[in-house]
């Protein structure tokens, strides 16, 4: 990785671009960057370029792209975590770890026994998205982790876009190990339930949905954020070995 500071700029184009206000604030007021400093800018969709600061002050920060925009491929395997939200600041920790472990997206599940139910209108989802951007800046990924609004398990399993996705229900009692199923390529959706467990109705959905494979990570019961990090690390290791 480069030693240059990294900044998120969703609209990268050849020539001069203006950093978003929050990124400009970090560059000027926190890092004290000055004109002529070299930085990296990324658009969150795989694009990245080296750039030079051409203006830095109260009116904002502008950078000049040096050379061509390079585009990195999406993370593989393509892993989505469909998870209930843990309590307190553990949800933010979950997002940070998922970003560092190259998870593609997080879908928050509105489970029957969920205690925490972040709403799109309440500002929590947007805060998690900002956290994903900051994590991408720190860990060097150019595809920002996507954080999607809450869905019920029933609505998620009815999504026709999952036709080519391997759906994994994490269960410490399952006969198959997750390590036997994940691979360096392909698309995976891991289902992680609430701390109070799935309801009878949700268990029936899991049992009767033909696309779901029950797999175990460990024989122990894991907390929500631990299970998310564990399956993400397992997928990441399969990619690294390949």
Secondary structure by P-SEA (a helix, b strand, c coil): ccccbbbbbcccccccccccaaaaaaacccccccccccbbbbccccbbbbbbbccccccbbbbbbccbbbbbcccccbbbbbccccccaaaaaaaaaaaaacccbbbbbbcccccbbbbcccaaaaaaaaaaaaaaaaacccccbbbbccccaaaaaacccccccbbbbbbcccccccccccccbbbbbbbbbccccccaaaaaaaaacccbbbbbcccccccaaaaaaaaaaaaaaaaaac
